[in-house]
Amino acid sequence: VARLTHTPGRRRERLPITTTLILELLAALVLALALARPRVDSFDRAVHLVAVLDGSASMSARRLTSGDPGRTFRELAIEALDRRMKELPQGSAVTLIESGRRPALLFGPQGHPAEALAALERWSPQAVRHDFQPAWDLADQLAEASGRLIFLTDTIPETERANLPARIAVVSVGAPQPNLATTAA
């Protein structure tokens, strides 16, 4: 009895590396990558586009230049925004803000770009002259650090008087119009 020694448990044995084990590990790796859906940061990265739309009544005016079928600046702004939304990577989000005395959220925050077009169809700019700064500030807050900002208007704001956020892109869909009162006289 004195000579019997007790073993504390099983002995460690090396795992046999077989073809089956390697194939099972590769299958687990492929499944893990498929579930994780890895993406390269610089390619196909989702973006949050925050668009500020000029809500002034001048956006409802018809363009009177020759060769144009008389579309409104509102329609031109929607076309320009639609082109930008089509260029967004998969999984991107859109927020639409209308400027006015009090900025109004037309769509979002962070909605699907396809649904944003339906919100734009209901958009009817009719505000009187107003300051764009509150709408720009709201857009800057909603975009956070990684979002893109765009301002669609019929006139370009004066940069020395306007306090534009540094990363906002201004898109003017307007064109010089003839003065109808002078032309008719």
SULLIN-V426048 format. One line per field, one symbol per residue. phi: phi as a letter, one per 30 degrees, with the letter a starting at -180 (. if undefined). Layout:
phi = ???
//
This chain:
phi = .dddccddldddbddddcddddddddddddddddddhdbdedbhcdbccccccdcddddddddcddicdidddedddddddddddddddeidbbbcbcdlebdbddajdhcdeddddddddddbdbddeaddeddddddddddhdcdccbbcbcbdddddcdcdddcdcccccdbecdddddddd
//
